[in-house]
Structure formats: C-alpha cells, structure tokens
C-alpha cells in the first residue's frame, strides 16, 4: 500500500530532553531573549560581528550535548550532515587562502565568518530544540534590538533597513497561523505595505507566505482547490499591477524607478563577474575577501551598461571608499562561496538551499498547522532568496542561520505528531 505510516501506527519516539537544561530553563529563556536584544549591536573582532552572535557562540558549547540527546536517527543525521558540510566549506576556504597567500587580515575574517554561521545555528538549536518558544524570545529580542538602535541613530532610519524587519517580525510573532484566513489577509496587507514602500523582496516574501497559509488545510495537508488557485492568481496579478504603479503613487516616482534599475543592475553585474572568476578557476577558490581592481572596474562598467544612471567612475570610487574596497562582488551567497572556497564552498551552499527547500516542502505539504507556520515559511523563503541574491555577510549571515535553526525546530515539533520526517 502507498503512503506513509498512519498516526496510529507511527512508532513512538522517546522525547528528547531540553538540550539547554544544563543552563537551566529559566536562565536559557533569558539568555535567548538577551542574545536577541544584543543581536544587532555591532562590535569589531577581526571584522564586523554582532554581540548576539557572541552569545550564541557561548550557547553553542552545549551543542555536543544536544547531538547526544537527539534520539531520532533521521534528525541526528540531518543535523550532523549540515555541520559536516559546513566544516568542509571552512576547510576549503582555508586551503584556498593558504594557496593564494592571502593576507591574514583578510583570511582570518573569512574563516571567522564561516565559523560564526555554524556557531549561530548550533547556538540557536541548543536554545530552541524541544522549546520553540525560546527561539521566539530570541526573535522578539532581535526586533526590539533593531528598533532601539534605529531610535538612537545607530542604524538606518528608513523603511527598508530600519523599520521593515522589526515591524514584519513583530507581526509574524503575534499571528497565529492556525487562524488561516485572518493570518493570510494580514500577510497580504504586509505585502502591499512593503511594495508601496519599495521593499520588493519583502513584499514578494509576504505574498508567497500568505498563499502558503491560505493553501494549508487545518489538518496539515496542502489544499489546492479551485478557490485557492483563483485567489493565488488574483493576488499575484494584483501584486504585479501594484508593482507597476507604485512609482506613480510616490512624489519621487523617477527616483524609485532609478533605484530599482540600479539594484537590478548591481545584482546582474555581480553574477556576471562572479561567473567569470569561477570559469577561470572552478575547483579552487580565490580565498577570503578576494580582491581585484579589474573585477571592480568591470563590475562598475557592467552596471552602467545594464541601465544604471550612475557613471562607472562614481560606482568605482564609492566602492573603493567602502570597507569592502576592491573586493570581488557577486551578490549571491552560492556564487560568492564558489569564488572564495571553490567547488566545495558552492556545494555546501547548494546543499543548504536543497535542505531549506525540503524542509519547506514538508512544512507546506505534510507538517501539522502550527502557530508559527507563517514565521517558518517567511524565514525559509528569505533564506532561499539570500542564497541566490545576497552577499554572505552581516545581516544575511545571521538571518540565514536563524532560518536554518527555525526550520529544524519546527520540523522537529511536527515529528511529535507522528508525521514522517523529510529525507536529506
């Protein structure tokens, strides 16, 4: 007979104890919230680092205890596979740096960045495994952190870089996805808000998440009825139409159009430059923070040719004045890892993408409808976008770690109801 085991026949797997019990549950709750509050406070250790990541580094010391206490073979295999891949990526980065004789000021930052991604995920898993509410405390603290830093002028005060994250995260934490219709309508409203304020990626994320919530049946299965497909089509058409007229709704419509073109041109130019360097050395990377004046000039000229209203000289000079200087800019985690760590780095980030896709598919098609279902979808979709179209640094590094840990935890919670886990 086809299909997975029924809930009545599913084997009862012994409960895994809270891995943070060594800290004490009350203390671990406060640690999670405190790490969230410190999550966007920047400090300088080799390179840019967040104080919250230092807290997660301390929490990650209990990670071996977590692995030892996971009683599901499939869950343990999935967790271990991720960290083995991450260590392979770190080793490949070290080999490339040493072979290319890169300066220690660059490669120590690169090695730390790769290691911090792993300790972020490990620390969040220690805090949130078997206690997803603790991850919500971390995320709530991170939203407050960004609001406070924006209020005191330590972060951007605009919508995209200042207020969008805390507003979006606050709404996702308050929403109960089990109330499907109301949640989907709020999410559609957030999509419209972000698009109106020209944060296109967040607008797209919320549109996808809203449709994912509406298509989820109360018992957990995916429901593709005519009404669901009709709503999806209408919402998508409305989104496209609104995208086309948002510049007309603003007093500075030409500026909005120019900014969108510059953003698209920068991403496209990064992909072209990254492809050129990968083609020249597909197996061995160029190491951490690979630098090239020729790549910088090509990147600037390509942007101008792709429609940017800024001159190549202006783009080049602004890049040289930034902390990255003449670094090869790819604007894609996967491509950046390939340029820096070679084929091993690319394979690791591709594996991360495949893992995120599998976990998302499980949440949408098989997992029970949990309160934080929409939150998991949002971070999962965000992680996929970041892997393809964001540099591996700063905010993207921390949020990608949050997405991986959150999906691990939500899928693990679904296991309690006897639903088979997704394969690796």
C-alpha positions in Angstrom: 0.0 0.0 0.0 1.2 3.5 -0.8 1.5 6.5 1.5 3.3 7.0 4.8 2.5 5.3 8.1 -0.7 6.4 9.9 -0.5 8.3 13.1 -1.9 5.3 14.9 0.9 3.0 13.6 3.7 5.6 13.7 6.4 4.5 16.2 6.5 6.4 19.4 9.9 8.1 19.7 11.1 8.9 23.2 11.1 12.6 23.9 14.4 14.3 23.7 15.2 16.3 26.8 15.6 20.1 26.5 19.3 20.4 25.5 19.6 23.7 27.3 18.7 22.1 30.6 22.4 22.3 31.6 21.9 26.1 31.8 18.5 25.9 33.5 15.3 26.6 31.6 14.7 30.0 33.2 18.3 31.0 32.5 18.1 29.7 29.0 15.0 31.7 28.3 16.7 34.9 29.5 19.8 34.0 27.5 17.8 33.7 24.3 16.0 37.0 24.9 19.3 38.7 25.8 21.0 37.3 22.8 18.2 38.7 20.7 18.4 42.1 22.3 22.1 42.2 21.5 21.7 40.6 18.1 22.3 43.8 16.1 24.8 45.5 18.3 28.0 45.7 16.2 31.4 45.0 17.6 34.8 44.8 15.8 36.6 41.5 16.2 38.7 40.8 13.1 35.7 42.1 11.1 32.1 43.1 11.7 30.4 40.9 14.3 27.2 41.2 16.3 27.2 40.9 20.1 24.3 38.5 19.8 26.5 36.1 17.8 28.9 36.1 20.7 26.1 35.0 23.0 25.2 32.2 20.5 28.8 31.2 20.4 28.6 30.6 24.2 25.4 28.7 23.8 26.9 26.5 21.0 29.3 25.0 23.5 26.5 22.7 24.6 25.9 21.5 21.0 27.6 18.1 21.6 25.1 17.6 24.4 22.3 18.3 22.0 23.5 15.8 19.4 24.0 13.1 22.0 20.4 13.6 23.3 18.6 13.5 19.9 17.0 10.1 19.8 15.7 10.3 16.3 18.3 8.8 13.9 16.9 10.9 11.0 17.0 14.2 12.9 20.6 13.5 14.1 21.7 12.6 10.6 20.3 15.8 9.2 21.9 18.0 11.8 25.3 16.3 11.6 25.2 16.4 7.7 24.8 20.2 7.8 27.7 20.7 10.2 30.0 18.3 8.3 29.3 20.2 5.2 29.9 23.5 6.9 33.3 22.3 8.2 34.2 21.1 4.7 33.4 24.6 3.4 35.6 26.1 6.2 38.5 23.8 5.3 38.2 24.6 1.6 38.3 28.3 2.4 41.5 27.7 4.5 43.1 25.8 1.6 42.3 28.5 -0.9 43.6 31.3 1.4 46.9 29.5 2.1 47.4 28.5 -1.5 46.7 32.1 -2.8 48.9 33.5 0.0 46.2 36.0 1.0 47.0 38.4 3.9 46.0 37.2 7.4 43.9 40.4 7.8 41.5 39.0 5.1 41.6 35.3 5.7 41.1 35.4 9.5 37.9 37.5 8.8 36.8 34.9 6.2 37.4 31.9 8.5 35.6 33.7 11.4 32.6 34.4 9.2 32.3 30.8 8.1 32.7 29.6 11.7 30.2 32.1 13.0 27.5 30.8 10.7 28.0 27.3 12.2 28.0 28.5 15.8 24.9 30.7 15.2 23.0 27.6 14.0 24.4 25.5 16.8 23.6 28.1 19.5 20.1 28.6 18.3 19.5 24.8 18.1 20.7 24.4 21.7 18.3 27.1 22.8 15.3 26.2 20.7 15.4 22.5 20.3 12.3 21.0 22.0 11.4 24.5 23.1 10.5 26.6 20.1 9.2 29.4 22.3 12.8 30.1 23.2 13.5 30.9 19.6 10.6 33.3 19.6 12.1 35.0 22.6 15.3 35.5 20.6 13.4 36.8 17.6 11.4 39.1 19.7 14.5 40.5 21.3 16.1 41.0 17.9 13.1 43.0 16.7 13.4 45.2 19.8 17.1 45.5 19.3 16.7 46.9 15.8 14.0 49.3 16.9 16.2 50.7 19.7 19.2 51.0 17.5 17.2 52.8 14.9 15.7 55.1 17.5 19.2 56.2 18.8 20.5 56.6 15.3 22.9 53.6 15.3 21.0 52.1 12.3 19.3 53.4 9.2 16.0 55.1 10.0 14.4 54.4 6.6 11.9 51.6 6.0 14.0 49.0 4.2 17.0 49.0 6.6 15.4 50.4 9.7 11.7 49.6 10.4 10.8 46.8 7.9 12.4 44.0 9.9 11.0 44.8 13.4 7.5 45.6 12.1 7.4 42.4 10.0 8.9 40.2 12.7 6.6 41.6 15.3 3.5 40.8 13.2 4.7 37.3 12.4 5.3 36.6 16.1 1.9 37.8 17.1 0.0 36.0 14.3 -1.5 32.5 14.9 -1.3 30.6 11.6 -4.0 28.2 12.8 -6.4 31.1 12.1 -5.7 30.8 8.4 -8.0 33.4 6.8 -7.2 36.2 9.2 -3.5 35.5 9.0 -3.4 35.3 5.2 -5.2 38.7 5.0 -2.7 40.3 7.4 0.2 38.9 5.4 -1.3 40.2 2.1 -1.6 43.6 3.8 2.1 43.5 4.7 3.0 42.5 1.1 1.1 45.6 -0.1 2.8 47.8 2.5 6.3 46.7 1.7 5.7 47.0 -2.1 4.2 50.5 -1.6 7.4 51.5 0.4 9.6 49.9 -2.3 10.9 46.9 -0.4 10.3 44.5 -3.2 11.9 41.4 -1.8 9.9 41.5 1.5 6.8 42.2 -0.5 7.4 39.0 -2.5 8.1 37.0 0.6 4.9 38.0 2.2 2.9 37.3 -0.9 4.3 33.7 -1.0 3.8 33.2 2.7 0.2 34.4 2.5 -0.6 32.0 -0.3 1.1 29.2 1.7 -1.0 29.9 4.7 -4.3 30.0 2.7 -3.5 26.8 0.9 -2.7 24.9 4.1 -5.6 22.8 5.4 -6.4 22.8 9.1 -5.2 19.1 9.4 -1.9 20.0 7.8 -2.2 18.8 4.2 -1.9 21.1 1.2 -5.3 22.0 -0.2 -5.3 23.0 -3.9 -8.9 23.7 -4.5 -10.3 26.0 -7.3 -10.9 28.8 -4.7 -7.2 28.5 -3.6 -5.9 28.6 -7.1 -8.2 31.5 -8.0 -7.1 33.5 -5.0 -3.4 32.8 -5.8 -3.9 34.0 -9.4 -5.8 37.2 -8.3 -3.2 38.0 -5.6 -0.3 37.5 -8.0 -1.9 39.7 -10.7 -2.7 42.4 -8.1 0.9 42.3 -6.9 2.2 42.7 -10.4 -0.2 45.5 -11.1 0.7 47.3 -7.9 4.4 46.9 -8.7 3.9 48.7 -11.9 2.1 51.6 -10.4 3.9 52.1 -7.1 6.3 54.6 -8.7 3.2 56.7 -9.7 1.9 56.7 -6.1 5.0 58.4 -5.0 6.1 62.1 -5.4 9.5 60.9 -6.4 8.5 58.3 -8.9 11.5 58.7 -11.1 13.8 58.2 -8.1 12.0 54.9 -7.3 12.4 53.7 -10.8 16.1 54.7 -11.0 16.8 53.0 -7.6 15.1 49.7 -8.8 17.2 49.8 -12.0 20.4 50.4 -10.1 19.6 47.5 -7.7 18.8 45.1 -10.6 21.9 46.2 -12.5 24.2 45.7 -9.4 22.9 42.1 -8.9 23.2 41.2 -12.6 26.8 42.7 -12.8 27.8 40.7 -9.7 26.6 37.4 -11.3 28.5 38.1 -14.5 31.7 39.0 -12.7 31.4 36.0 -10.3 30.8 33.7 -13.3 34.0 35.0 -15.0 36.1 34.2 -12.0 34.5 30.8 -11.4 35.1 29.9 -15.0 38.8 30.7 -14.7 39.2 28.5 -11.5 36.2 26.3 -11.0 37.7 23.9 -8.4 40.0 26.1 -6.3 38.7 29.3 -4.9 40.4 32.7 -4.5 40.2 32.8 -0.7 38.5 35.1 1.8 37.8 38.6 0.6 39.3 38.1 -2.9 40.4 41.4 -4.4 40.7 42.6 -8.0 40.9 46.1 -9.4 40.0 44.7 -12.8 36.9 43.0 -11.4 35.8 46.2 -9.7 36.1 48.2 -12.9 34.3 45.5 -14.9 31.5 45.4 -12.2 31.1 49.2 -12.5 31.1 49.3 -16.3 28.5 46.4 -16.5 26.2 48.3 -14.2 26.3 51.3 -16.4 25.7 49.1 -19.5 22.7 47.4 -17.7 20.9 50.7 -17.2 22.2 52.3 -14.1 22.1 56.1 -14.2 25.4 56.3 -12.3 28.7 56.5 -14.1 31.4 53.8 -13.8 33.8 56.2 -12.1 31.2 57.1 -9.5 30.4 53.5 -8.8 34.1 52.6 -8.6 35.0 55.4 -6.3 32.1 54.7 -3.9 33.1 51.0 -3.7 36.7 51.9 -3.0 35.6 54.2 -0.2 33.6 51.4 1.4 35.1 48.8 3.9 35.0 46.2 1.2 37.2 48.2 -1.1 38.1 46.3 -4.3 36.6 43.0 -3.2 35.0 40.8 -5.9 31.3 41.5 -5.5 29.0 38.7 -6.6 25.8 39.5 -4.6 25.0 35.8 -4.2 25.9 33.5 -1.3 26.3 30.5 -3.6 28.4 32.3 -6.2 30.4 34.1 -3.5 31.3 30.7 -1.8 32.3 29.3 -5.2 34.6 32.3 -5.9 36.1 32.2 -2.4 36.2 28.5 -1.4 35.9 26.8 -4.8 33.6 24.0 -5.7 33.4 22.7 -2.1 32.0 26.0 -0.9 29.5 26.1 -3.7 28.3 22.6 -3.0 27.8 23.4 0.7 25.6 26.4 0.0 23.7 24.5 -2.7 23.2 21.8 -0.1 21.9 24.4 2.3 19.4 25.5 -0.4 18.3 22.0 -1.0 17.9 21.4 2.7 15.8 24.5 3.1 13.6 23.6 0.2 13.0 20.1 1.6 12.1 21.4 5.0 9.8 24.0 3.5 8.1 21.4 1.2 7.5 19.2 4.3 6.0 22.1 6.3 3.7 23.0 3.4 2.6 19.6 2.3 2.8 17.3 5.4 3.6 19.2 8.6 0.8 20.0 11.1 -0.5 23.5 11.0 1.5 25.1 13.9 1.1 28.6 15.3 4.5 29.7 13.8 4.0 28.1 10.4 3.9 31.5 8.7 7.1 32.6 10.5 8.9 29.4 9.3 7.8 30.0 5.8 8.9 33.6 5.8 12.4 32.8 7.1 12.7 29.8 4.7 11.8 31.9 1.7 14.1 34.7 2.9 17.0 32.2 3.2 16.5 30.9 -0.4 16.5 34.4 -1.7 19.7 35.3 0.3 21.4 32.2 -1.1 20.8 33.3 -4.6 20.8 37.1 -4.4 22.5 38.4 -1.2 26.2 38.6 -0.2 27.3 36.3 2.7 27.9 39.0 5.3 26.3 40.8 8.2 22.5 40.6 8.4 22.2 37.9 5.8 24.7 35.7 7.7 22.7 35.9 10.9 19.3 35.6 9.3 20.3 32.6 7.3 21.4 30.9 10.5 18.1 31.8 12.1 16.2 30.3 9.1 18.0 27.0 9.3 17.6 26.6 13.0 14.0 27.7 12.9 13.1 25.2 10.2 14.9 22.4 12.0 13.0 23.2 15.2 9.5 23.5 13.5 10.0 20.2 11.6 11.2 18.5 14.8 8.0 19.7 16.5 5.9 18.2 13.7 7.6 14.9 14.4 5.8 14.7 17.7 2.5 14.0 15.8 3.9 11.0 14.0 4.5 12.7 10.6 7.4 11.1 8.7 10.5 13.4 8.5 11.7 14.7 5.2 14.7 12.9 3.7 18.0 14.7 3.4 
